[in-house]
């Protein structure tokens, strides 16, 4: 392992070790803090179900458009690294829902590109039995 990889891994492990310090920042009054926290949490290496669930919960209640755009790629990053097979369907469903706000659709469009090889979500088949997030 190269030294650079080791230091990146050490930083990501430190994020995981300090989740108890990061989760309380997600409801911070400052949207910049909430946005930055979502990006930091995307680098976690452990407790992925808990981190992902927390980010999904924050997305459901978040009212700031910039923070919503930040949360979606963070969720996708965790999903990609930890092989969540349901994440592409989740992003496709959000992206293709005309009732969703523009920032949700933009965020999920970007997340889609992170998750799959086919850049067009309209061509992807719908997997059966998708869980609701």
Secondary structure, DSSP 8 states (H G I E B T S, - for coil): --HHHHHHHHHHHHHHHTHHHHGGGTT-S-HHHHHHHHHHHTT--S-HHHHHHHHHHHHHH---HHHHHHHHHHHHHHHHHTT-TTHHHHHHHHHH-TTS-HHHHHHHHHHHHHH-S-S-GGGS---SS----
